[in-house]
Amino acid sequence: MSPLSALLILALLGTTATQSRHPDTVEVFACDFGPGWDLNYDRWPDRWQRVFGVGMPKYIEAGLVADPTAPGGNCLTVKVNGGGAMLLSPCGSVSETFGYKVESQLRVRGLQHSRVQLRVEFCDDQKHVIETVEGPWFQNTDGWVDCNLGPVSPTDPRVQLARVALVVEPGALTDLSGEASLANVWLGRLPRMTIGSNSAFNVYSSPEEVEVLCDLSGIMDSDPDILFELLDASSQRLDGSRVQFEGRLITERRSKASEIVESASGERTAYAGRTVWKPPIRKHGFYKVRVSMATDQGLLKQDVINIVVAPPLARPEGGEFGWSLAGDEIPLKFDDLAKLLPQAAINWVKLPVWYDPADARRGDELVMLIERLAAADVESVGVLDRPPGNSEFARRLSGDAAIADTFAVDSSVWLPLLDPVLTRLSMRVRWWQLGADDDPSLSAEPGLQAKVLDLREKLFRFGQEVNLGIGWEWTQETIATGQLPWSFEQMSATPSLTGPELAAYLEEPSRTGMRRWVLVEPLSREQYGLETRARDLVEQMLAAKINAADGIFVARPFDDQQGLMSDAGTPTDLFLPWRTTASLLGGAKFIGHIDLPNGSHNRIFEMASGEFMMVVWGDEPCEEEAYLGDDLHVLDVWGREQHPAGRGEAQIIAVDRLPRFVLGINPAIAKWRMDTSFALKNIPSVFGAAHNNKLNLHNSFPQGVSGTIEITGPEGWQITPGRSDFKLAAGETYAKPIQVTLPFDASGGLSTVRIDFIVDADRQYRFSVYRDLKVGDDQLELDTYTRLEEDGTLVVEQRMVNYNPEQADFKCQLYAPGRRRQRAQVTRLGESPDIKIYRYPDGKDLIGAEFWLRAQENDGSRVLNHRFKVEQ
């Protein structure tokens, strides 16, 4: 069972303590620093202790103060005068079977360099600290503020005591004045509800496997109602079940030490137990399970866990997609991580491997993890970032030290810390990265090549065959020539890139033989909705794949705000979009795109199996009718499968804003569609005359084919021959001559032409291809803009530009429905824009109407027809 909500740590400010207390709260101890806490009148609270040591001198004043502004009129105050302090409350009896909360009031004033923090320490019966929960740091507060910690549940069974600590930490510079005051300290016991599952990371392959576990302890009611609800990704309720909980009686351990503070609140017994629920999940996808506990007192607690039921998608044997765990907190045990990563459809993983050489167990665990991942075709990349935190070297480095700062220190300092690690791992790890993903500090070093070569020789001086990599900023100039001592560059940018930005950078040529690894960085869950985040994630992955990035790594996969997994190690709503996309695109080859009838965006890939796949999405939902193959099936980003409906020979593909994956595409038909083109993309805007063009065809079938072509243009267009036969050998290319004649009122700009094919190959195929032809030669530009003025007049602004070196004159006529035709004359039109204004009174009656603007060249043959709808 994974402890998904057992260790929720919140520091709350500005809330009223008593308003948030749970109905089943039991007081452990309370201290108001009043007369009852100073029976010997020494102005020090009875049974409170003070810690002295480095940075915490005895001359710092601390004691009880009568303060009329303090809650209750009394407080414990530390006078900051050149040092720090640590004050400890009496211990109260606690247990890992309950939750706890600290409530207090805090005032900090006059500090410039020092800072103040409230903590709760969970200890064993000898007062050795086992676990610590820290609140936020303060330098100054606006008077008295509430400072609460929790609810929090200790996880170690050795925990028997808890105490509150007020910490004043001196800064780099000394404060000679200022103070920190604490009032009304209260520690209470709360019911503990832990929601988990029968999986360490809540990723399943079958709905029947899912079990949700609810562990309760510390409740006063022996049989509360437990409500389980199954929710979809948007938190809409799908199903639910109410379970009557049957608890067993438990008691909290009581310490025998005389100095332990015991509550005067009476009975300390409570109930505990477990209940299990199998959610009625019927298909693959991302789900939430909301668990609520209620008694006669009302709703007592509510929690939510995420669950993924992953569809059976084959992971490619070789691919570019990976997770970067460098600089990330890994919440899972290595054994569980080894099970999860292959299910995430990755072929690469970056691991922080600079462990303490004295920690042999950590080394064994890393070796076992790397070997298990290798057996599952997941390549490990060893990341050397920061030295072990408990080393003297790490303590000397600043918290934000980059890898260049680390290696700038004499190697006699850091090499002894690294040698045992490299000796242990270098025969198993072939790829090594120097620095975190967003750390390009080494690449900015003077004499970079010599520096990296020296590091390589020091780190791998025994001749291991390794591939070394360093961080590199996208905006940084590349090294053009020479043999480089590194094999890959981890590219990064601040702020992170969108899909189009990533594509633009990748279009720049890379150095020959140098691998470029890129980061995929999801959007924040706080700032963007699921649809936007999922689309952005897939767009980034597509951009990296289309533009041939050698490694595609998601940054910080374990992150509540931007991760594929949560901080606690359970899936977020982006896990399946990543998994589906990586499964289908990993190892695939980008082929191109095809024109669909409604203009939906799409990209075609050839998978390792030889099967063709299309990724399709739209700016707005629509349906695309096209023949793409005989056995199409469509997957959404959640991996759920649909079979499109048919209409004659064609299929109806439902297109949405979120990308979908169309599998089973006929490769020969897809290539035929992509290879069909017009030799000339522009038709001169000369009406009534025949314009020569050619239709380019290529036989992508493995055998010779024959068939017919029928070309249909917009209404009024004449395309000859409209219907014709063809015969092509396997692989043959043919340019078929055609002529296009435009009608008098043909609109300028792009127009879609439909080309219907009947192809007799291994069998007969019927399909249509859509291509755009542009009326106009790109030398003339005609645009219109509309606006409604305050007096109701509609203003139409005409803007014309002529990019041809020869100037031209035009006679312009604007037709509005139900209004008189208006005329304008454009003379000596060149590259400088010519603007003409047309005005219509009572313009609100024309909003939404279609206007026709016709510009005819004087003493020439060119005519521009421009139709537009009036907008306010």
ChimeraX attribute file (.defattr): number of C-alpha atoms within 10 A of each C-alpha:
attribute: neighborCount
match mode: 1-to-1
recipient: residues
	/A:1	14
	/A:2	19
	/A:3	15
	/A:4	22
	/A:5	18
	/A:6	20
	/A:7	17
	/A:8	12
	/A:9	16
	/A:10	16
	/A:11	16
	/A:12	17
	/A:13	15
	/A:14	11
	/A:15	13
	/A:16	16
	/A:17	17
	/A:18	8
	/A:19	7
	/A:20	9
	/A:21	14
	/A:22	17
	/A:23	15
	/A:24	17
	/A:25	18
	/A:26	23
	/A:27	20
	/A:28	23
	/A:29	23
	/A:30	19
	/A:31	17
	/A:32	20
	/A:33	25
	/A:34	19
	/A:35	13
	/A:36	12
	/A:37	17
	/A:38	15
	/A:39	12
	/A:40	11
	/A:41	12
	/A:42	10
	/A:43	17
	/A:44	18
	/A:45	24
	/A:46	16
	/A:47	14
	/A:48	15
	/A:49	14
	/A:50	14
	/A:51	13
	/A:52	14
	/A:53	10
	/A:54	9
	/A:55	15
	/A:56	19
	/A:57	15
	/A:58	14
	/A:59	11
	/A:60	15
	/A:61	13
	/A:62	21
	/A:63	16
	/A:64	23
	/A:65	18
	/A:66	15
	/A:67	14
	/A:68	10
	/A:69	11
	/A:70	20
	/A:71	16
	/A:72	14
	/A:73	15
	/A:74	21
	/A:75	29
	/A:76	25
	/A:77	21
	/A:78	25
	/A:79	20
	/A:80	25
	/A:81	17
	/A:82	19
	/A:83	21
	/A:84	26
	/A:85	25
	/A:86	21
	/A:87	19
	/A:88	18
	/A:89	22
	/A:90	20
	/A:91	26
	/A:92	25
	/A:93	25
	/A:94	26
	/A:95	24
	/A:96	21
	/A:97	24
	/A:98	24
	/A:99	25
	/A:100	25
	/A:101	23
	/A:102	25
	/A:103	24
	/A:104	24
	/A:105	23
	/A:106	31
	/A:107	23
	/A:108	22
	/A:109	17
	/A:110	16
	/A:111	22
	/A:112	16
	/A:113	14
	/A:114	24
	/A:115	19
	/A:116	25
	/A:117	19
	/A:118	25
	/A:119	19
	/A:120	24
	/A:121	22
	/A:122	30
	/A:123	24
	/A:124	18
	/A:125	17
	/A:126	9
	/A:127	15
	/A:128	13
	/A:129	15
	/A:130	18
	/A:131	15
	/A:132	16
	/A:133	19
	/A:134	16
	/A:135	19
	/A:136	16
	/A:137	14
	/A:138	18
	/A:139	19
	/A:140	19
	/A:141	14
	/A:142	9
	/A:143	12
	/A:144	19
	/A:145	18
	/A:146	18
	/A:147	24
	/A:148	27
	/A:149	23
	/A:150	21
	/A:151	21
	/A:152	23
	/A:153	27
	/A:154	25
	/A:155	18
	/A:156	15
	/A:157	11
	/A:158	15
	/A:159	23
	/A:160	24
	/A:161	27
	/A:162	29
	/A:163	25
	/A:164	24
	/A:165	21
	/A:166	22
	/A:167	21
	/A:168	26
	/A:169	19
	/A:170	22
	/A:171	16
	/A:172	8
	/A:173	10
	/A:174	16
	/A:175	19
	/A:176	15
	/A:177	13
	/A:178	18
	/A:179	23
	/A:180	27
	/A:181	24
	/A:182	25
	/A:183	25
	/A:184	21
	/A:185	20
	/A:186	19
	/A:187	25
	/A:188	22
	/A:189	25
	/A:190	25
	/A:191	26
	/A:192	23
	/A:193	28
	/A:194	21
	/A:195	24
	/A:196	25
	/A:197	23
	/A:198	15
	/A:199	17
	/A:200	20
	/A:201	26
	/A:202	22
	/A:203	23
	/A:204	19
	/A:205	14
	/A:206	16
	/A:207	18
	/A:208	13
	/A:209	14
	/A:210	22
	/A:211	16
	/A:212	21
	/A:213	19
	/A:214	21
	/A:215	17
	/A:216	21
	/A:217	23
	/A:218	28
	/A:219	26
	/A:220	20
	/A:221	18
	/A:222	18
	/A:223	18
	/A:224	21
	/A:225	19
	/A:226	21
	/A:227	18
	/A:228	25
	/A:229	21
	/A:230	21
	/A:231	20
	/A:232	17
	/A:233	16
	/A:234	13
	/A:235	12
	/A:236	12
	/A:237	14
	/A:238	15
	/A:239	14
	/A:240	17
	/A:241	14
	/A:242	14
	/A:243	16
	/A:244	12
	/A:245	20
	/A:246	15
	/A:247	21
	/A:248	13
	/A:249	14
	/A:250	16
	/A:251	14
	/A:252	16
	/A:253	14
	/A:254	15
	/A:255	17
	/A:256	9
	/A:257	11
	/A:258	7
	/A:259	11
	/A:260	18
	/A:261	19
	/A:262	18
	/A:263	17
	/A:264	12
	/A:265	10
	/A:266	9
	/A:267	9
	/A:268	18
	/A:269	13
	/A:270	20
	/A:271	19
	/A:272	25
	/A:273	19
	/A:274	16
	/A:275	15
	/A:276	15
	/A:277	18
	/A:278	15
	/A:279	21
	/A:280	15
	/A:281	18
	/A:282	10
	/A:283	13
	/A:284	20
	/A:285	23
	/A:286	24
	/A:287	24
	/A:288	22
	/A:289	23
	/A:290	19
	/A:291	24
	/A:292	19
	/A:293	21
	/A:294	16
	/A:295	16
	/A:296	9
	/A:297	11
	/A:298	11
	/A:299	15
	/A:300	17
	/A:301	14
	/A:302	15
	/A:303	15
	/A:304	18
	/A:305	19
	/A:306	24
	/A:307	26
	/A:308	25
	/A:309	24
	/A:310	24
	/A:311	19
	/A:312	13
	/A:313	13
	/A:314	11
	/A:315	22
	/A:316	22
	/A:317	15
	/A:318	16
	/A:319	24
	/A:320	22
	/A:321	32
	/A:322	27
	/A:323	25
	/A:324	25
	/A:325	22
	/A:326	24
	/A:327	18
	/A:328	16
	/A:329	15
	/A:330	19
	/A:331	16
	/A:332	18
	/A:333	12
	/A:334	15
	/A:335	13
	/A:336	15
	/A:337	17
	/A:338	20
	/A:339	16
	/A:340	16
	/A:341	18
	/A:342	16
	/A:343	18
	/A:344	22
	/A:345	27
	/A:346	27
	/A:347	28
	/A:348	25
	/A:349	21
	/A:350	23
	/A:351	22
	/A:352	22
	/A:353	23
	/A:354	20
	/A:355	21
	/A:356	19
	/A:357	17
	/A:358	10
	/A:359	9
	/A:360	13
	/A:361	11
	/A:362	14
	/A:363	20
	/A:364	11
	/A:365	14
	/A:366	19
	/A:367	16
	/A:368	15
	/A:369	20
	/A:370	23
	/A:371	18
	/A:372	15
	/A:373	21
	/A:374	17
	/A:375	10
	/A:376	15
	/A:377	18
	/A:378	23
	/A:379	22
	/A:380	24
	/A:381	24
	/A:382	25
	/A:383	24
	/A:384	19
	/A:385	22
	/A:386	23
	/A:387	21
	/A:388	17
	/A:389	12
	/A:390	10
	/A:391	12
	/A:392	11
	/A:393	16
	/A:394	16
	/A:395	12
	/A:396	9
	/A:397	15
	/A:398	10
	/A:399	9
	/A:400	8
	/A:401	15
	/A:402	20
	/A:403	21
	/A:404	19
	/A:405	13
	/A:406	20
	/A:407	16
	/A:408	13
	/A:409	12
	/A:410	9
	/A:411	15
	/A:412	8
	/A:413	13
	/A:414	17
	/A:415	15
	/A:416	11
	/A:417	20
	/A:418	20
	/A:419	15
	/A:420	17
	/A:421	18
	/A:422	18
	/A:423	14
	/A:424	15
	/A:425	17
	/A:426	18
	/A:427	11
	/A:428	17
	/A:429	21
	/A:430	16
	/A:431	19
	/A:432	23
	/A:433	25
	/A:434	24
	/A:435	25
	/A:436	24
	/A:437	27
	/A:438	20
	/A:439	22
	/A:440	25
	/A:441	19
	/A:442	22
	/A:443	21
	/A:444	13
	/A:445	14
	/A:446	9
	/A:447	9
	/A:448	15
	/A:449	18
	/A:450	13
	/A:451	17
	/A:452	21
	/A:453	14
	/A:454	13
	/A:455	16
	/A:456	17
	/A:457	12
	/A:458	13
	/A:459	18
	/A:460	15
	/A:461	10
	/A:462	10
	/A:463	9
	/A:464	13
	/A:465	12
	/A:466	17
	/A:467	16
	/A:468	19
	/A:469	24
	/A:470	24
	/A:471	24
	/A:472	25
	/A:473	19
	/A:474	17
	/A:475	10
	/A:476	12
	/A:477	9
	/A:478	12
	/A:479	11
	/A:480	9
	/A:481	8
	/A:482	7
	/A:483	8
	/A:484	15
	/A:485	19
	/A:486	19
	/A:487	17
	/A:488	23
	/A:489	23
	/A:490	26
	/A:491	21
	/A:492	22
	/A:493	17
	/A:494	8
	/A:495	6
	/A:496	15
	/A:497	17
	/A:498	18
	/A:499	20
	/A:500	15
	/A:501	12
	/A:502	24
	/A:503	22
	/A:504	12
	/A:505	16
	/A:506	20
	/A:507	12
	/A:508	9
	/A:509	7
	/A:510	14
	/A:511	12
	/A:512	8
	/A:513	10
	/A:514	14
	/A:515	18
	/A:516	20
	/A:517	23
	/A:518	26
	/A:519	27
	/A:520	28
	/A:521	21
	/A:522	25
	/A:523	20
	/A:524	15
	/A:525	17
	/A:526	9
	/A:527	9
	/A:528	11
	/A:529	12
	/A:530	15
	/A:531	13
	/A:532	14
	/A:533	21
	/A:534	24
	/A:535	20
	/A:536	21
	/A:537	22
	/A:538	25
	/A:539	20
	/A:540	25
	/A:541	27
	/A:542	22
	/A:543	21
	/A:544	27
	/A:545	25
	/A:546	21
	/A:547	16
	/A:548	19
	/A:549	19
	/A:550	17
	/A:551	21
	/A:552	28
	/A:553	25
	/A:554	22
	/A:555	25
	/A:556	25
	/A:557	28
	/A:558	25
	/A:559	20
	/A:560	19
	/A:561	17
	/A:562	20
	/A:563	23
	/A:564	27
	/A:565	22
	/A:566	21
	/A:567	21
	/A:568	20
	/A:569	25
	/A:570	26
	/A:571	25
	/A:572	27
	/A:573	26
	/A:574	26
	/A:575	23
	/A:576	27
	/A:577	24
	/A:578	22
	/A:579	24
	/A:580	28
	/A:581	24
	/A:582	27
	/A:583	23
	/A:584	23
	/A:585	27
	/A:586	24
	/A:587	22
	/A:588	25
	/A:589	17
	/A:590	20
	/A:591	16
	/A:592	15
	/A:593	18
	/A:594	22
	/A:595	15
	/A:596	19
	/A:597	17
	/A:598	13
	/A:599	14
	/A:600	20
	/A:601	17
	/A:602	19
	/A:603	17
	/A:604	25
	/A:605	24
	/A:606	20
	/A:607	18
	/A:608	17
	/A:609	9
	/A:610	11
	/A:611	14
	/A:612	24
	/A:613	27
	/A:614	25
	/A:615	23
	/A:616	23
	/A:617	22
	/A:618	19
	/A:619	12
	/A:620	10
	/A:621	13
	/A:622	17
	/A:623	16
	/A:624	18
	/A:625	19
	/A:626	20
	/A:627	24
	/A:628	24
	/A:629	21
	/A:630	12
	/A:631	11
	/A:632	19
	/A:633	17
	/A:634	20
	/A:635	17
	/A:636	20
	/A:637	22
	/A:638	24
	/A:639	24
	/A:640	16
	/A:641	17
	/A:642	14
	/A:643	14
	/A:644	16
	/A:645	13
	/A:646	13
	/A:647	11
	/A:648	9
	/A:649	14
	/A:650	19
	/A:651	20
	/A:652	16
	/A:653	24
	/A:654	18
	/A:655	20
	/A:656	17
	/A:657	18
	/A:658	22
	/A:659	24
	/A:660	27
	/A:661	23
	/A:662	24
	/A:663	21
	/A:664	16
	/A:665	21
	/A:666	18
	/A:667	20
	/A:668	16
	/A:669	20
	/A:670	22
	/A:671	20
	/A:672	18
	/A:673	23
	/A:674	18
	/A:675	16
	/A:676	20
	/A:677	19
	/A:678	19
	/A:679	14
	/A:680	12
	/A:681	15
	/A:682	17
	/A:683	23
	/A:684	20
	/A:685	25
	/A:686	21
	/A:687	19
	/A:688	13
	/A:689	14
	/A:690	17
	/A:691	16
	/A:692	15
	/A:693	18
	/A:694	15
	/A:695	16
	/A:696	15
	/A:697	20
	/A:698	20
	/A:699	25
	/A:700	22
	/A:701	19
	/A:702	12
	/A:703	12
	/A:704	16
	/A:705	21
	/A:706	15
	/A:707	17
	/A:708	15
	/A:709	17
	/A:710	17
	/A:711	21
	/A:712	18
	/A:713	19
	/A:714	15
	/A:715	9
	/A:716	12
	/A:717	16
	/A:718	18
	/A:719	21
	/A:720	17
	/A:721	14
	/A:722	15
	/A:723	14
	/A:724	12
	/A:725	12
	/A:726	14
	/A:727	14
	/A:728	18
	/A:729	15
	/A:730	13
	/A:731	13
	/A:732	14
	/A:733	15
	/A:734	14
	/A:735	15
	/A:736	15
	/A:737	14
	/A:738	17
	/A:739	15
	/A:740	20
	/A:741	20
	/A:742	24
	/A:743	16
	/A:744	15
	/A:745	15
	/A:746	22
	/A:747	22
	/A:748	21
	/A:749	20
	/A:750	15
	/A:751	14
	/A:752	14
	/A:753	18
	/A:754	16
	/A:755	19
	/A:756	17
	/A:757	18
	/A:758	17
	/A:759	21
	/A:760	15
	/A:761	15
	/A:762	11
	/A:763	7
	/A:764	11
	/A:765	15
	/A:766	17
	/A:767	17
	/A:768	20
	/A:769	21
	/A:770	20
	/A:771	20
	/A:772	17
	/A:773	16
	/A:774	18
	/A:775	22
	/A:776	22
	/A:777	16
	/A:778	14
	/A:779	11
	/A:780	17
	/A:781	17
	/A:782	18
	/A:783	14
	/A:784	18
	/A:785	15
	/A:786	19
	/A:787	16
	/A:788	21
	/A:789	13
	/A:790	7
	/A:791	9
	/A:792	14
	/A:793	15
	/A:794	24
	/A:795	19
	/A:796	20
	/A:797	15
	/A:798	20
	/A:799	15
	/A:800	20
	/A:801	17
	/A:802	20
	/A:803	15
	/A:804	14
	/A:805	9
	/A:806	10
	/A:807	12
	/A:808	16
	/A:809	17
	/A:810	22
	/A:811	15
	/A:812	20
	/A:813	17
	/A:814	20
	/A:815	16
	/A:816	17
	/A:817	11
	/A:818	7
	/A:819	10
	/A:820	10
	/A:821	12
	/A:822	14
	/A:823	15
	/A:824	15
	/A:825	13
	/A:826	18
	/A:827	14
	/A:828	12
	/A:829	19
	/A:830	18
	/A:831	17
	/A:832	10
	/A:833	15
	/A:834	16
	/A:835	13
	/A:836	16
	/A:837	13
	/A:838	14
	/A:839	14
	/A:840	18
	/A:841	14
	/A:842	12
	/A:843	18
	/A:844	16
	/A:845	11
	/A:846	21
	/A:847	15
	/A:848	12
	/A:849	12
	/A:850	14
	/A:851	17
	/A:852	18
	/A:853	23
	/A:854	21
	/A:855	23
	/A:856	21
	/A:857	17
	/A:858	15
	/A:859	9
	/A:860	11
	/A:861	12
	/A:862	17
	/A:863	25
	/A:864	27
	/A:865	21
	/A:866	19
	/A:867	19
	/A:868	15
	/A:869	15
	/A:870	22
	/A:871	16
	/A:872	15
